[in-house]
Amino acid sequence: MNKSSALAAALLGAFICGGLYLLGSGIGNSLVAMKAMDRVVTVKGLAEQEVKADVAIWPVAFNDVDNDLNNLYSSVQKKTDRVMKFLLEQGFTPEEISVSQPSIEDRQAQGYADPNVKFRYNAKVTLSVYTQQIDKVLQSRKKLLELAKDGIAVAQNYDSRTEFIYTDLNSIKPQMVQQATENAREVAEKFARDSQSSLGKIKDASQGTFSISDRDSNTPYIKRVRVVSTLTYYLKD
């Protein structure tokens, strides 16, 4: 092999070794960077807000009994008209009030006669108020005893409970998501300080489901809206 060929071979070998060194160094640095990017913290941010219900469904139910169907029908119609008048007097509109068909039970048709049952027929009627006038519902419920003067005993049980609903969730969603995100970041920053790190960019974020519940059993018209967001941040030295 002449001198020129030997020199070319030596240079080629040097270039190859240098390239392999740089490639190995680059891979090593990449692995270190990737390892650093694996350092993350996952935190949850909570946002809660109390709001007032904007829709009420108020069932006003009563029962009537008799041994004669014709008399029962007349009595039911009279009492239904009286309850309707009461609701209109409270300020509700006819469009807000609906009347169900009377549900009539023939107690003798059950195959046996209970000697303690005085009346054969029992009718149940429900007038439902669907309204956005929450305060009127709260005030009117306190006046139901007025109907007792006309012999109307309004049912007070689970089936006749008033339902309060909050329908304007979209108006407070952006603000609550922002609050939950800010809360999560505060928690993540504290974790980073405690671990002698600094907070990086967001790796992943998940908005939780909004939940609406009664604040308590005594004030079901006050709702508690709640959302929990989950965020994952990168940590860096």
C-alpha positions in Angstrom: 0.0 0.0 0.0 1.5 3.4 -1.0 1.6 6.4 1.3 -1.4 8.2 -0.2 -3.6 5.2 0.3 -2.5 4.7 3.9 -3.2 8.4 4.6 -6.7 8.2 3.1 -7.5 5.1 5.1 -6.3 6.8 8.3 -8.4 9.9 7.6 -11.5 7.8 6.9 -11.0 5.8 10.1 -10.7 9.1 12.0 -13.9 10.5 10.5 -15.8 7.3 11.3 -14.6 7.3 14.9 -15.5 11.0 15.3 -18.9 10.4 13.9 -19.6 7.5 16.1 -18.4 9.5 19.1 -20.7 12.4 18.2 -23.6 10.1 17.6 -23.1 8.4 20.9 -22.8 11.7 22.7 -26.0 13.0 21.0 -27.9 9.8 22.0 -26.6 10.2 25.5 -27.7 13.8 25.8 -31.1 12.9 24.3 -31.6 10.1 26.9 -30.7 12.6 29.6 -33.2 15.1 28.3 -35.9 12.4 27.9 -35.2 11.3 31.5 -35.6 14.9 32.7 -38.9 15.2 30.8 -40.2 12.1 32.7 -40.3 14.1 35.9 -43.9 15.1 36.3 -46.4 15.9 39.0 -50.1 15.3 38.8 -52.4 17.5 40.8 -56.1 18.1 41.2 -57.8 21.5 41.4 -61.2 22.0 43.0 -63.7 24.8 42.3 -67.0 25.1 44.2 -69.8 27.6 43.9 -73.2 28.0 45.5 -76.1 29.1 43.2 -79.8 29.5 43.6 -82.1 27.1 41.6 -83.8 28.7 38.7 -86.6 26.2 38.1 -89.1 24.6 40.6 -91.4 21.7 40.1 -94.0 21.8 42.8 -96.6 19.0 43.0 -99.7 19.8 45.1 -101.5 16.5 45.6 -104.6 15.6 47.6 -106.8 12.6 48.1 -110.6 12.3 48.3 -112.8 9.3 49.2 -116.4 8.3 48.8 -118.6 5.2 48.3 -120.4 6.7 45.3 -118.4 7.4 42.1 -120.7 10.3 41.0 -120.3 12.0 44.4 -116.6 11.4 44.3 -116.3 13.0 40.9 -118.2 16.1 42.0 -116.1 16.4 45.1 -112.8 15.9 43.2 -113.8 18.6 40.6 -114.7 21.1 43.3 -111.5 20.6 45.3 -109.4 20.7 42.1 -111.0 24.1 41.2 -110.2 25.3 44.7 -106.6 24.3 44.6 -106.3 25.9 41.1 -107.8 29.1 42.5 -105.3 29.1 45.4 -102.3 28.7 43.1 -103.5 31.6 40.8 -104.0 33.8 43.9 -100.3 33.2 44.7 -99.3 34.7 41.4 -98.7 31.7 39.2 -100.0 31.8 35.7 -102.3 29.1 34.1 -99.5 28.2 31.8 -97.4 27.2 34.8 -100.0 24.9 36.2 -100.9 21.4 35.0 -103.6 19.1 36.3 -103.3 15.3 36.2 -106.1 12.9 35.6 -107.6 11.6 38.9 -106.2 8.2 39.9 -109.1 6.3 41.4 -108.7 3.1 43.4 -111.5 0.7 44.0 -110.6 -1.0 47.3 -113.1 -3.7 47.0 -111.7 -4.7 43.6 -108.6 -6.0 45.3 -110.4 -9.3 46.2 -111.0 -8.7 49.8 -112.9 -6.2 52.0 -111.1 -4.6 54.9 -113.6 -3.9 57.6 -111.5 -0.9 58.8 -111.9 0.8 55.4 -114.9 3.1 55.5 -114.9 4.3 51.9 -114.7 2.1 48.8 -113.2 4.6 46.4 -110.1 6.7 46.8 -109.1 9.3 44.3 -105.7 11.0 44.1 -105.2 14.3 42.2 -102.0 16.2 41.5 -101.7 19.8 40.3 -98.1 20.5 39.3 -96.5 23.9 39.1 -93.5 24.3 36.8 -92.1 27.7 37.3 -89.0 29.9 37.5 -90.6 31.9 40.3 -88.6 30.2 43.1 -89.4 32.8 45.8 -93.1 32.5 45.1 -93.0 28.7 45.5 -91.2 29.1 48.8 -93.7 31.6 50.1 -96.8 29.7 48.8 -95.8 26.4 50.4 -96.2 28.0 53.8 -99.8 28.9 53.0 -101.1 25.4 52.1 -102.9 25.2 55.4 -105.4 27.6 54.0 -106.7 24.8 51.9 -107.5 22.8 55.0 -110.4 25.2 55.7 -112.1 23.8 52.6 -111.5 20.2 53.6 -108.5 19.7 51.4 -105.6 17.9 53.0 -102.5 18.3 50.8 -100.2 15.3 50.8 -96.9 15.8 52.5 -94.7 12.9 51.5 -91.8 11.9 49.3 -93.8 11.7 46.1 -95.1 15.3 46.6 -91.8 16.9 47.4 -90.8 20.0 45.5 -87.9 19.6 43.1 -85.5 22.5 42.5 -83.3 22.6 39.5 -80.4 24.7 38.3 -80.3 25.0 34.5 -77.8 27.8 33.8 -74.6 25.8 34.3 -73.0 27.0 31.0 -72.9 30.6 32.3 -70.5 29.7 35.2 -68.5 26.9 33.6 -65.6 29.0 32.2 -65.1 30.8 35.5 -65.2 27.6 37.5 -62.8 25.8 35.1 -60.4 28.7 35.5 -60.6 28.6 39.3 -60.0 24.8 39.3 -57.0 25.2 37.0 -55.5 28.0 39.2 -56.0 25.9 42.3 -54.3 23.0 40.7 -51.3 25.1 39.6 -50.9 26.5 43.2 -50.7 22.9 44.5 -48.2 22.0 41.8 -46.0 25.0 42.5 -45.9 24.2 46.2 -44.9 20.6 45.3 -42.2 21.9 43.0 -40.8 24.2 45.7 -40.8 21.4 48.3 -38.9 19.2 45.9 -36.4 21.9 45.0 -37.6 22.0 41.4 -39.4 24.4 39.2 -42.7 24.0 37.4 -42.6 23.4 33.6 -45.3 23.2 31.0 -48.5 21.3 31.2 -48.1 17.7 30.0 -51.8 16.7 30.3 -55.0 18.2 31.5 -58.4 16.7 32.2 -61.6 18.6 33.1 -63.7 16.7 35.5 -67.5 16.3 35.4 -69.6 19.0 36.9 -71.8 17.9 39.7 -74.8 19.8 41.1 -76.2 18.9 44.5 -78.3 20.4 47.3 -76.4 22.4 49.8 -78.3 20.7 52.5 -81.7 19.0 53.1 -83.2 22.2 54.6 -82.4 24.4 51.6 -82.8 22.3 48.5 -83.2 25.5 46.4 -79.6 26.4 47.1 -77.3 24.3 44.9 -73.6 23.5 45.3 -71.8 23.2 41.9 -68.5 21.4 42.0 -65.8 20.5 39.5 -62.4 18.8 39.9 -59.7 19.3 37.2 -56.7 17.0 36.9 -53.5 18.5 35.5 -50.0 17.0 35.0 -47.0 19.3 34.9 -43.4 18.7 33.9 -40.8 19.4 36.6 -37.4 20.8 35.9 -34.3 21.7 37.9 
